[in-house]
Amino acid sequence: MRNNIENAIVSSEESGSRARSGGLFRLIGLSAGALIIGSMAALCGDSSNLGYVHVDMIDNSFSPPLQRIHKGGTIVFKNIGRNPHNAVAVDDAWSTENDFGSLNMMGGDKASVTYPEEGVFPYYCTFHATPDQRVGMVGTIVVGNVEYTPQTAEKAEPASEWTGVTRKVPSQYPTIQTAVDAADPGDMVLIAPGIYREEVVITTPSLIIRGEDRNKVIVDGEHVRGNAVTVVGADGVAIENMTARNAVLNGFFWTSVNGYRGSHLTAYNNGDYGIYAFDSQNGVIKHSYASGSPDSSFYIGQCYPCKAIIHDIVAEYSALGYSGTNAGGELYLINSIWKNNIVGLAPNTLDSELLPPQREATIWGNIVLNNNNIEAPFVALTWPSFGNGILVAGGLRNHIEKNVIINHPNNGIVMLPNLQENFWLSHGTIVKDNYIAGSGRTDISLSGPISMGNCFSGNSFSTTIPFGLEQLSGCDSAIRYMMGGDMSMMMGAMAMMMDAKMGNFQSGDYKTQPIPGAQPEMPEEMKAKIEPALSPFEDHSYLIAEAGFHPEAQKYLAEAKGGPSYVGSVQTVVPGGFLAIIYHIFAYLLPFVVYASWTFMAFLDMHQRKENNLGWTAGIILVPFLGSLAYHLKGGSTLPGWLRKSMLISGGGVFLLVVLIAVALVL
């Protein structure tokens, strides 16, 4: 198998179809989960909140953006996203800071604002709106019976080509921002070498922002400014050949745009993401480097279809090399290197952002290496993904092919469900012609109670969980068997989430992550082309057609370390700890003991009764847990009542208690 894949690497032959399969499956009516969560809601509910109107702070938007309340009413603003947010009146009459005590509201934080007078109150988030408070993360509160006509911010028309005008910094303009403010659509802002201590916000479409030297043109946030360079609602902006560092939030950031291009960019030691495109379509990020972010080095989120390409990038020393929440549809992550992070790539579904589920991303021809960096910065939500190469959490119809995935202490490729407001299965994904080695638990893993529609063919690996994935769910097979998955991975991730919440594992400091060396300069032939990002996805579609194994795949294969692992789910999830051991025993191993005891005692009782009841026998065998439970409750068991009750309640009770504690701490 390895020789076949290595031959394919050398010849760069592309094989196989990129067909998508499957559909959306949402699990409804999980009785145990509903009981736990419903009980928690009843116990933890706060009656003082009755009658309040809520506005959710989703990452980069308010939901709903327009809210009406009565005179004297109160609105509770709650951050349900992953980024810091706030709400501030345009006229500074009120702010969430007054109630919360800080402008920096993190996920889960709430603040109340009361409106004693009628009127219309526009507001914005200071982190994610333009300086004029009109574009980006903005909203409106309408109080009382007043007339209100929504105002739509006017957007300048994008330009189809360079105007021929170059605005030079600092020879003509003292700062990047003054040059940007003076520019017309289609102009180029050319930046000379220097350290620019500013926060650049771009709202003019079709600008070309370019540094003369990638390594010497540096926008420095000094750990006090939010974003280094932000493009808000401006279509067709290209940013090229420069560096962003030390921002509190993001290095390079496009939001709510159609058309974007990032080329030869370096972003390091920024407090959220390195290079980030949100709620945006029709883009390309190429020949770039990002590192040292507590969330991800590269992020494309909340778009469908995204029509986006990430090509020839390096991501390291971050929590996630790539994160793609609710992003997919003609989204290609190709021929790039993802190494030394907590996890390599993690497309995922979250209900706290728009457009769930994540679906239809292609991960093709990448090097995914050594993603087990315990010194990388992270936030609680990202820590449970530690030690995996490619992790798909609640994603649908993705395509993972021709990747080299080496040296991960947990799993090379793992697909698991994700639970937030809904329970999202990882379903319908094609895993084909990958080389996976040096995995601590298993090379390919399905995690969770059930897996449907995924297929596996032509991969080079040592172990899979469950056994026989390629035989039972081959991509060319007419039938794909519905399988259960590895529950120990889910329980281990739950324990890691608890550890992160309780501070048992300390995040690395994003401010002190390794500083990268000089990165490749933008070639002169590329500098000769000056054009806005009018149709970057279409212009770079040739990269998709040419994608095969990574050009350096042979080099990394030769350096691969670590033999095959046959430990599988017997091993606790790495890194272990007290909680990991407890949850491995009581939430993973205990159910097997409970099942064995219930089933054994049921068959023993039938044997002692000398009854040959085929119905109960079939039910116990074919319906694990529930069959034996039903027999002990309704099957006429002759076992003493105290024995049956203690057997049924003790094992199941301990399991539910352990899960309940985890849910209470994690949610």
N, C-alpha and C positions, 0 to 999 in steps of 0.2 A: 504493500500500500504506500509506504513512504517513498519507494523508488518511483512509483507512478506519479505521485504528486511532485517530487523533485524534477522529474522529466517535464512535467507540465510547467513548472516554474521556469526551467531553462528555455523551453520553446515558446513560452508566453502564449500558449494556445488557450483560447477561451472555449469553454464547453458548457453545455447545459442551458437550460431555459431559465429566464428570470420571471417565470410565471408566478403570480400571486394566488394564494388559495385561502380558503377559510372565510370566516365572517365574525361578526361580533357576538360574543356570548356574555351575557351578564347573569350572574347567579342571583336568584331572588328567593327570599324565604329561607335563608339558612337559620334554622330554628335555634340552634345553640348560640350562634353569634348574635342573633336578634335578642335572645334572652339576656345575654351578657351586656350588650350595649344598651338595651332598653332598661335593664336594672340600673346600670350606671347613670343613665340620663335621669331616672327617677330619683336616685340618691343624690346626684350632684347638681340637679337643677336649682336655679336661683330664682325664687318667686319674685324677687325685687326687679327682675328684668321684664316682667310681664307688661305688655303695652308699649315697650320700646320699639322703635323702628331701627332696623339694622342697615348699615352699608358695609359691605365687605371690601377690604383692600386686597384685590387679587394682584399678582405681580404685574405692575405697570398699568393698572386700570382699576377704577371703582365700579362696583356692581351693587345696585344699578347706578349708572352715571347721573340719572335724574331721580330724586326722591322727594315726595311731597309729604308734609306732616301738618298737623294742626298748630295753631298758635299756642306757645307754651310747651310744645312737644320736645321730646328728647331723641336724639339719634345716637346709637352706639356704633362707633367705627371699630371694626375688628380686622386685624391683619391675618388673613388666612393664607398668605403667600409665603415665600421663602426669603424675600428681600425686605429690607427696612422700608417703612412707609410712614406717612403722616397725612394730615388734612389741615390745611391752613386757608382761611378766607382770603380772597383776593384783596379785600380792603383791610386786612389784618384785624378785623373785628373779633375773630375767634380763632382758636386753634386747638387741636387735640393735645398740644403740649400743656395747656392749662389744667387738664384733668389728669393726664398720664404722667406729667412731670418731665417729659423729654420729647424732642422731635423724633427720636429714633425708636419707632415701634417695631419690634421684631414679630415673627410668626407667633400667633396666639395672643398677642397683646391687644387690649381693648381700651377705648377712651370714650367718654360720654360728652355730648355737647347739647345744651338746651337752648331753644330759640324762643325768647319771650315776645318777639315782635314779628308781625307779618312782613313778607318781602321775599326777594329773590337773592340768594346768597351763593355766588360762584366760589369755588374753592379749588385747590390744587395740592399735589404732593411736591414738596420742595426738592425731593430727590429725582423725580421722574417726569417733570414738566419743564417746558421752556421758560426762560427768564421772564417772558411777558405773560406767563400763566394762561396761555390760550391753547396750547397744543401739548399733547402727551397725556399724562395722568391727571385729568381734570374732571370735575363734576359740578353739579348744581343742586342746591337745596331750595325748594319752594315751600314757604311757610304761609299757611292760611289760604283764604279764598282770593288769590290774586291772579291776574292774567299773566301768562308767561309764554313767549314764543322763543323756541330754542334758536340760538345763534350758532352758525357754522363758520368756523375759521376759514378764511380764504387761503387757498394754496396756490403758490406761483406755478406756472406751467413749466414742466421740465424742458430742457434743451436737448436736441438730438445729437449735437456735436459740440466740440470745443469752439468757443467764440473767438479764439485767438488772443484773448486777454490773459495775461499772467500777472498776478498780484504777489509781490515778493515780500517775504518776512525775513529779517526785520528792516531791510533796506528801504522799503516803501511804507510798510505798516509796522508799528512797534510790537504788536502781538498777533498771534494767529487769529484770535477772535475779532480784532478790528479788521483784518483782511477779509475774514469770512463775512462780517456784517456789511462790508462795502461791495462784496462780489455780487454779480448777476448770474442767473442760471447759465451754466456752460463755461464759466470762468475757471481758471486754475489758480490755486493758492500754492505757491512754491516756497518751501521753508528751508532756510539755511541752517547749517549745524548750530546747535545750541541747546541749552536746557530751558524749556518754556514752562514756567510755574504758573499754570492757568488751567481753567476748565473750559473746554471749547464746546459750544453748542451750535449745531448747524441746522437751520430751518429752511435754507435756500436749496432748491433741487439742482441736480446735475452738476454739482461742483466736483472738481478734481483736487483733492487735498494730497499733496505729495511732498515728501522730504527729499532734500538733496543727498542725504546720506542716512541709510537705515539705522545705523548704529550710533550716529551722532546727533540726530534730530530726536529729541526726547521731550515728551510732555510728562511732567513730573507732578503727581498729585500731592506729594509730601505727606501723605497719610492724613490730610485734612480736607481735601476736595473730593467731591463725590465721584465723578466720572472724568476720565482724561479727555476723551473725544466722544461726543454723543450726536447722533443724527436722529432728529425727531420729525417724523412726518414728511421728510424731504426725499422724494424719489430720485433714484439715479445717482446718488453720491458715491464716489470712489475715494478710498483712503489708501495711500500707498507709501511704502518705503520709509517707515518711521517707527518709533518706539514709544510705548506708554507704560508707565510704572507708578507704583505707590499710590494708586487711587483708592479711596475708601470703598468704592463699589466696583466699577468696571473700567477696563482699559479702553477698548474700542466698542461702541455700542450703537447699533441701528435699531430703531423701534418704529413700527407702523409705517413701513415704506414698501414701495414696489420698485425693485431694482437697487441692488447694492453690490459693491465689489471691494474686497479687502485683499491686498496683495503685498507681499514682502513686509509684513507687519511683525513686530515683536511686542509682546505684552507680558510683563512679569511682576509678581508680588503685588497684585491688586486684590482688594478685599472681598470680591464676590466672583465675577467672571473675568476671564482674560479678553476674549474676542466673542462678541455676543450679538445675535440677531434675534429679535423678538417680534412676533406679530407682523412678520415681514415675508415677502415672497420675491422670487426671481433674483437670486443672488449667487455669488461665488466667493469663497474664502480660500486663498491658495498661497503656497510658498511662504507660510507664516509659522511663527513660533509663539507658544504661550505656556506659562508655568506659574506655580505658586499661588493658586486661587483656592479658597476654602470650599467653593462649589466646583466649577469646572473651568478648564482651560479654554475650551471652545463650547459654545452653546447655540443651538438653533431651537427655538421653542414657539409653541402656539401658532402653528401654521398648517394649513391643509387646503390645496396642495402647496407644499413649500417651494417646489421648483428651485432647489438649491444644491450646490456642490461644495464639499470640502475636499481639497486635493493638495497633496504634498505639504502636509503640515507636521509639526512635532509638538506633542503635548506631554508635559511631565511635571512632577512635583506638585500636583494638585490633588484635590479629593477625587474628582472625576476628570479623566482626559476629555471625554465628550459627554454631555448631557443633552438629551433632546426630549423634553417634556411635551407631550401632545403634538409632536412634530412628525410629519411624514407626507407622503405623496410626492413622487419624483424628488426624493431627497437621497443624495449619494455621498457616502463617506468613503473615499477611495484613495488607495496608494499613499497612506500616511502612517506615521509612527506614534504609538501611544504607549508610554513607558513610565515606570517609576511613580505612578499615581496610586491612590487607594484602589481604584478600579479603572480599567481601560476605557470602555465605552458603555454607556448606560441609557439607551432609549427607554422611556418610561411614561406611564400614564398617571396623571393626578387630576382629581376632580376640582382641586383648588385653582386650576387654570382653565381657560376656555378650550374648546375643541377636543375634549377627550373622545376616544382613546388615541394614544400614539399608534401609528400604523404606517406600513408601506415605506420603510426606510431600507436602503441597500447599503450594507457594510461589506466592502469588496476590496480585496488585495491589500490589506493592512498588515503592519507588524504590531503585535500587541504583546508587550514584554514586561515582566517583573513588576506587575502592578500589585505591590504589597508594601508600600512605603508607609511605615508606621509613624514617620516624622512629618508627613505631609499635613497641611492644614485641612480641617474638615469642620462641617457643622453636623448636628445630631442626625439629620435626615440622610446624610451621605455616608456616615460611618458604617452602617450595616452592610454596605456593598464591598467591604474590604476584601482584597485578595482574589478578585475575579477578573478574568480577561474581558469578556463581553457578557454583560448582564442585561437581559431584557425583562423589565418589570411591568407586566400588564400590557405588553405590546402585541399588535396584531399584524399578520401578513408581512413580516419583515423578511429580508433576504440576506443571509450571511454566507459569503462564499470566498474561497481562495485567500483566506487569512492565515497568517502564521502566528500562533498563540502559544507562548512559551512561559513556563515558570510562574505559576500562580498557586499559592498555598491552599486555596479552596477549589475553584472550578475554572476550567478554561472557558467554556461557554455554559451559561446557566440561564434558564428561562423559568420565571416564577410569577405567580399572580401578585397583584397589588391591591390593597384594600384601603379605600378612603371613604367617600360617601357610597361608592359602588365597589363591587368585587370584580376586578378585571383579570381575566385569564390571559396568559401569553399563548396565543392561538395562531395557527396557520403560518408559522415561520418555516422557511426553507433554510436548512443548514447543510452546506454542500461543499465538498472538495477543500476543506480546511485541514491544516496541519496543526494538531494540538499535542503538546507534550509537557511533562514536568508539572502536572497538576497534583496538588496535595490530596484532594478528596476524589475528584473524578474529572475527566477531560470534558465530557458533555453531560449536563445534568438537567433533568426536568424536576422542578420543585413544586410542591403543593398537592392538594388532594386529587387533582385530576388534570390531565393534559389532552387537548383535542386538536387534531388537524396539523400538528407540526410534522415535518418530514426530515430525514437524515440520509444522505447518500455520499459515498466517495470520500469520506473523511478519513484521515490518518489519526488514530487515537489508541489508547490502551484500555480505557474503561469508560463505561457510561452508567448512569443511573436514570431510569431502571435499565436492567440488562436487556441487550438485544434491540436497541433503538433502530439500527439500520435494517435489521431483519424484519421487525414488526411494523416499522413506519418508514419504509423506503420512499424516496420521492417519486420513483417510477412505479410504485406499487398501486394497484387498483384499490386496495383497502388499507387504511391506516387505523391501527387499533387504538382505541381510547385507553389511555394508561393513567395510572396513579403515579405520583412523583415522590420525591424525597422530602418528607416532612421535616427531617432534621435540619435542613438548610433554612426552612422558614422559622423554626423555633430558635435556631442559632442567631438568625438575623434579628428576631424579636429581643433576644438577650442582649445583643450588641446595641440595639436601640435604647434599651433600658440603661446599659452601661454609659452610653453617651449622655442620656438625660441626667443621670446621677453623677456625672463627672468622673467616672472610674477610669476613663481613658482621656488623656489630655490632648487636645489638638495641637499640632505644630503651629508656629506663628507664621502667618503669611508674610509678615514684614521681613523675616530673616531667612526665607528660602534661598537656595543657591541662585546667584546672579549668573545668567547665561553669558557665554562668550559671544564674540562677534558673529552675527548671522549673515548669510549670503546677501550681497547687495543686489538690488534690482538691475538686471542687465541693461546695457545701453540700448539694445534694440527694442526692449520693452519701454524704456523711457522715451523713445522716439514716438511712441503711440500715446497721444493725449486724447482721451475720450471719456465721456461720462458713462455711467453704468446703466445704459438704456435697456439692453437685453442681455445681461451677463449669462443667464442660464442657457439661452439658445446659443450664444457665442462660444460657450465652453462645452457644448454637448459632445464634442470630439473626445474630451477626456473620459467620458463614460464609455464610448465605443472602444477606446484604446486600453481600458483598464484590464489588467491581469494580475498575476502575482506581483508583489512589490519588487522593484528592481534590486533591492538589497536582501531579498528573501534568502538566497543561498548563504550569504554572509551570516545572517542571524541563525539559520539552521545549523551551521557549523559550530556556532558558539553556544548552542543549546545545552543546558545542564539539567541534571535530574532525571531519574529513571521513572518507569511507570509506577503508578500508585494503585494498589488493590485494596486500600483501606475503606474507601467509600464513606458511606454515612455512619459507619461505626465511630469515626473520628469526630470530635467536636469541631464546630466551626472555628477557624483561626481568625484573630488571636483569641486563645481561650482565656478563661477567667472563672471566677467562682460562679457567676450567673450562667455562663455558658455551660458549665458542667451540670449545674442544677437543672437547667432547662433541657439539656440533652437527656438527663436521667428521667425527669418527671414529666416532661412534655413530649418526649420522643420515644424513649425506651419503655416508660410506664404503660402507654397504650398497648404495646405488644404483650406485656405481662398481663394486663387486664383482659385482653382478648383471649390469651391462652387459658387463663383461669376460668373465665366465663364459659368458654367453649368446652374445655375439659370437663368441668363440673356438669354441664348439660348432657354430654355424651355418657358420662359416668352414671348420672341419674337415670337416663333412658336404659342403660345396660342393666342397672340394678332392678328396674321395673320390668325388665324383660319385654320391652315394647320395641317394635320395629316400625317406627313412624317415619315414613319416607318424607312426608311433608315438612316435619320439623327438622329432619336431617338436612334436607335441601336448603331450607331457610337459614339454618345455622351456617352452612358452608358458603352459600352464595351471597348472603347478606351479612358481612362481617359486623360484629358488635351488636347491631340491631336484632339479628336473628337469635343470638343466644340471650340477649336481654329480654326479648319477647317471650322466649321459652321459660325463663326463670320467673317471669311475672304472670304469664297466662297459659303456660304449657302443662300445668298440672304437676310441677316439680314436687318431689317428696322430700326435698332437702328442708331442714328446719328453717322457719321464717327468719330467725335471727341470723343464720348463716348466709342466706340469700341476700338479705338486706345489707349486711356488713360487706359482703363481697361486691355487691353492685354499687353501694354508696361510697365505700372507702376509696377504691381505685378511681372511679369516675369523679368523685368529689375532689380528690387531690388534683387530678388533671384540670378540672374546671377552675379550681382555686388558683392554680399556677397561671393559667391563661388569663383569668380575671385580673390578677395583680399586674400582669404585663400590659393588658389593655388599659388599665387605669393609669399606669405610669407613662405609657407611650402616647396615647391619644391626647 
